[in-house]
């Protein structure tokens, strides 16, 4: 099982918990680390605390490639604006069933702003 947490992570017996997985890595390194976590999740429970889209997208690609089953990926997104935890689901092809506001959307938001300004 692979759990992706956006926010704080607590340690649980029998799980390997990672936080700050993207520290000091290039974008390619972050993506490769996400692939590493996906591969490790085949034999161990992995908990990742990240807000890094490269790590997250590597996990999505691993699902799309059939390396990880979508039902084996749990996503927990802490919504600070309403003090609530959301649980978007991973679907076949690495798709996400819905995207709550603030969930890996900054890139799109910035592009929208650029388009409005030009």
C-alpha positions as CSV (number, residue, x, y, z in Angstrom):
1,X,0.0,0.0,0.0
2,X,1.2,3.5,-0.8
3,X,-0.2,6.5,1.1
4,X,0.4,10.0,-0.1
5,X,-0.2,12.6,2.6
6,X,-0.2,16.4,2.0
7,X,0.5,17.7,5.4
8,X,1.9,16.3,8.6
9,X,2.6,12.6,8.9
10,X,2.6,10.4,12.0
11,X,4.6,7.2,12.4
12,X,2.8,4.0,12.6
13,X,4.2,0.5,13.4
14,X,4.8,-1.5,10.3
15,X,5.0,1.4,8.0
16,X,7.9,3.3,6.5
17,X,7.1,7.1,6.6
18,X,8.9,9.6,4.5
19,X,8.6,13.4,4.7
20,X,10.5,16.1,2.9
21,X,11.1,13.6,0.1
22,X,12.0,16.3,-2.4
23,X,14.7,18.1,-0.4
24,X,17.7,19.1,-2.5
25,X,16.8,16.9,-5.5
26,X,16.4,18.0,-9.2
27,X,13.0,17.6,-10.8
28,X,14.2,14.3,-12.4
29,X,15.5,13.1,-9.0
30,X,12.1,13.9,-7.4
31,X,10.3,12.0,-10.1
32,X,12.7,9.0,-9.8
33,X,12.2,9.1,-6.0
34,X,8.4,8.9,-6.6
35,X,9.0,5.8,-8.8
36,X,11.2,4.3,-6.1
37,X,8.4,4.7,-3.5
38,X,5.9,3.1,-5.9
39,X,8.3,0.1,-6.4
40,X,8.9,-0.2,-2.6
41,X,5.1,-0.1,-2.0
42,X,4.8,-3.5,-3.6
43,X,6.5,-5.1,-0.6
44,X,6.1,-2.6,2.2
45,X,3.6,0.0,3.4
46,X,4.9,3.4,2.5
47,X,3.7,6.7,3.8
48,X,4.9,9.8,2.0
49,X,4.3,13.4,3.1
50,X,4.7,15.6,0.1
51,X,3.4,18.6,-1.8
52,X,5.7,17.8,-4.7
53,X,4.0,17.4,-8.0
54,X,7.0,15.5,-9.5
55,X,6.9,12.8,-6.8
56,X,3.1,12.6,-7.1
57,X,3.1,12.4,-10.8
58,X,5.7,9.6,-10.7
59,X,3.3,7.6,-8.6
60,X,0.5,8.3,-11.1
61,X,2.8,7.1,-13.9
62,X,3.5,3.9,-12.0
63,X,-0.2,3.3,-11.7
64,X,-0.7,4.0,-15.4
65,X,2.1,1.6,-16.3
66,X,0.4,-1.1,-14.2
67,X,3.2,-1.3,-11.7
68,X,1.0,-0.3,-8.8
69,X,-2.8,-1.0,-8.5
70,X,-4.8,2.2,-8.2
71,X,-6.7,0.7,-5.2
72,X,-3.3,0.3,-3.4
73,X,-2.8,4.1,-3.4
74,X,-4.4,6.2,-0.7
75,X,-4.3,9.9,-1.0
76,X,-5.0,12.2,2.0
77,X,-5.2,15.9,1.4
78,X,-5.4,18.2,4.3
79,X,-7.5,21.2,3.3
80,X,-6.2,24.1,5.5
81,X,-8.9,26.4,4.2
82,X,-11.7,24.4,5.8
83,X,-9.8,22.3,8.3
84,X,-10.8,19.0,6.7
85,X,-9.1,15.9,5.2
86,X,-10.1,15.1,1.6
87,X,-9.5,11.7,0.0
88,X,-9.3,11.9,-3.8
89,X,-9.0,8.4,-5.3
90,X,-6.4,7.1,-7.7
91,X,-8.1,5.6,-10.8
92,X,-6.9,3.5,-13.7
93,X,-4.4,5.2,-15.9
94,X,-3.1,7.3,-13.0
95,X,-6.1,9.5,-13.1
96,X,-7.5,11.2,-10.0
97,X,-11.3,11.1,-9.5
98,X,-11.5,14.7,-8.4
99,X,-9.2,17.6,-7.7
100,X,-10.0,19.6,-4.5
101,X,-9.1,23.3,-4.5
102,X,-5.4,23.6,-3.6
103,X,-4.6,20.0,-4.6
104,X,-1.5,20.1,-6.9
105,X,-3.1,22.9,-8.8
106,X,-0.5,25.7,-8.4
107,X,1.1,25.1,-11.8
108,X,-2.2,25.4,-13.6
109,X,-3.1,28.5,-11.5
110,X,0.1,30.2,-12.4
111,X,-0.4,29.4,-16.2
112,X,-3.9,30.8,-16.0
113,X,-2.5,34.0,-14.4
114,X,0.2,34.3,-17.2
115,X,-2.5,33.8,-19.9
116,X,-4.6,36.6,-18.3
117,X,-1.6,38.9,-18.3
118,X,-0.6,38.5,-21.9
